[in-house]
Structure formats: structure tokens, C-alpha cells
Amino acid sequence: MRLLAAACLLVLPLASCGGGASSSGGATGLEVTVWPGGREGPSTSHKITCPGDERCDRLRALPARVFEPVPAGIGCTQIYGGPDVAEVRGTIDGRRVDATFKRTDGCETNRWNQVAFLLSS
């Protein structure tokens, strides 16, 4: 079991590797909605448009995989991070993005942490 946990700790960062979103010159505009207490509770929304938003450089540096769901069969720690849910929809350099983030286990919390700077208004 410890070996599996150690392997997951090594694989998880690698799963997030890859090139960041390219600077192909396409449009970047995101609508971000966050439900701090889960989808049944109140939400906040904000928009991110590039150029013009201070988060644009960090956004383009993110690996494209962070916007993809956690692959099936990946071992994740079963550490619950809270009921928070967020949706990020729109385009990054012309590439369509439709991602949901949550904190239900270690893999999902890792994804959340990578985009946390986008989730606050």
C-alpha cells in the first residue's frame, strides 16, 4: 500500500506535465463560477479576458491537462478537501475549455490548487 501511495505521488505531478497553453494569438476569455459550499449553495462568478487581466501570463503557463478530468484508473489519496466546486468555461488562445474543479480527493484537490488563482475574483 505504501508503494502504491509513493507511486501516486510520483505520477501525479507528471500527469500535470506538458506544455502550457500556447500563445497562438487566439482569443482568451473565461467565465468562472465558484460554489464555495457546493452546487446547492450560493455562487460567485467573474470573467477573465486576455489581454488585460493580470492573471493572463500565469493562465498561459498552465499545462493544458489541468483543464481535463482526472484520467480513469489513477490512484488518488482519499483526502476530502471540502465541498467547493468551480466551473471554468470559455477559450484559452482559441482552444475551447469546459472544466469542472472540486476538492473531493487528492487528485481533484491538486487540479484545484493549480488553478486557484483563477477561481478568486
C-alpha positions as CSV (number, residue, x, y, z in Angstrom):
1,M,0.0,0.0,0.0
2,R,2.8,2.4,0.8
3,L,4.5,1.6,-2.5
4,L,1.2,2.5,-4.3
5,A,0.9,5.8,-2.4
6,A,4.6,6.6,-3.2
7,A,4.0,5.8,-6.9
8,C,0.9,8.0,-7.0
9,L,2.9,10.9,-5.5
10,L,5.4,10.5,-8.3
11,V,2.9,10.0,-11.1
12,L,0.5,12.8,-10.2
13,P,2.9,15.7,-10.9
14,L,4.0,14.0,-14.1
15,A,0.4,13.7,-15.2
16,S,0.2,17.5,-15.0
17,C,3.3,18.0,-17.2
18,G,3.2,19.0,-20.7
19,G,3.3,22.3,-22.5
20,G,1.3,25.2,-21.3
21,A,-1.4,26.7,-23.4
22,S,0.3,28.1,-26.5
23,S,0.4,31.7,-27.4
24,S,-1.2,31.1,-30.8
25,G,-2.8,34.5,-30.7
26,G,-6.4,33.2,-30.4
27,A,-9.0,34.7,-28.1
28,T,-8.8,34.1,-24.4
29,G,-12.0,34.7,-22.4
30,L,-13.2,32.6,-19.4
31,E,-16.3,32.6,-17.3
32,V,-15.5,31.3,-13.8
33,T,-18.2,30.2,-11.4
34,V,-17.4,29.1,-7.9
35,W,-19.7,27.4,-5.3
36,P,-17.8,27.5,-2.0
37,G,-20.3,25.3,-0.2
38,G,-21.2,23.0,-3.1
39,R,-23.6,23.4,-6.0
40,E,-26.6,23.6,-3.8
41,G,-25.3,26.9,-2.2
42,P,-24.7,30.4,-3.4
43,S,-22.1,31.0,-6.2
44,T,-19.9,33.8,-7.4
45,S,-18.9,34.4,-11.0
46,H,-16.3,36.5,-12.8
47,K,-14.8,36.8,-16.2
48,I,-11.1,36.7,-17.2
49,T,-10.2,38.3,-20.6
50,C,-6.7,38.3,-22.1
51,P,-5.0,40.6,-22.7
52,G,-6.0,42.8,-19.9
53,D,-6.2,40.6,-16.8
54,E,-3.2,40.3,-14.5
55,R,-3.6,36.5,-14.5
56,C,-3.1,36.0,-18.2
57,D,0.6,35.1,-18.1
58,R,0.0,32.5,-15.3
59,L,-3.0,31.2,-17.2
60,R,-1.0,30.6,-20.4
61,A,1.7,28.9,-18.4
62,L,-0.7,26.2,-17.1
63,P,-0.4,22.8,-18.6
64,A,-3.4,22.1,-20.9
65,R,-4.1,18.9,-18.9
66,V,-5.2,20.8,-15.9
67,F,-8.4,21.5,-17.7
68,E,-9.0,17.9,-18.4
69,P,-10.7,15.5,-16.0
70,V,-8.6,13.2,-13.9
71,P,-8.0,10.1,-16.0
72,A,-9.8,6.9,-15.0
73,G,-7.8,4.4,-13.1
74,I,-5.4,6.9,-11.4
75,G,-4.8,6.2,-7.7
76,C,-5.8,9.2,-5.7
77,T,-5.5,9.9,-2.0
78,Q,-8.9,9.8,-0.4
79,I,-8.4,13.1,1.5
80,Y,-11.5,15.2,1.3
81,G,-10.7,18.9,0.7
82,G,-14.2,20.3,1.1
83,P,-17.4,20.8,-0.8
84,D,-16.1,23.6,-3.1
85,V,-17.0,23.3,-6.8
86,A,-15.9,25.5,-9.7
87,E,-16.5,25.7,-13.4
88,V,-14.3,27.3,-15.9
89,R,-15.7,27.8,-19.4
90,G,-14.6,29.7,-22.5
91,T,-11.4,29.8,-24.6
92,I,-7.7,30.0,-24.0
93,D,-5.8,31.2,-27.0
94,G,-8.7,30.0,-29.1
95,R,-8.8,26.5,-27.5
96,R,-12.2,25.6,-26.0
97,V,-12.2,25.0,-22.2
98,D,-15.1,23.5,-20.3
99,A,-13.7,22.2,-16.9
100,T,-15.1,21.4,-13.5
101,F,-12.9,21.6,-10.4
102,K,-13.7,20.1,-7.0
103,R,-11.8,19.0,-3.9
104,T,-13.2,15.5,-3.3
105,D,-9.8,13.7,-3.2
106,G,-6.1,14.3,-3.6
107,C,-6.2,14.3,-7.4
108,E,-9.0,16.8,-7.7
109,T,-7.5,19.0,-5.0
110,N,-4.2,19.0,-6.9
111,R,-6.1,20.3,-10.0
112,W,-7.9,22.9,-7.9
113,N,-4.7,24.1,-6.4
114,Q,-3.1,24.6,-9.9
115,V,-6.0,26.9,-11.0
116,A,-6.8,28.5,-7.6
117,F,-5.5,31.9,-8.8
118,L,-8.3,31.8,-11.5
119,L,-11.0,31.0,-9.0
120,S,-10.9,34.1,-6.9
121,S,-12.3,37.3,-8.4
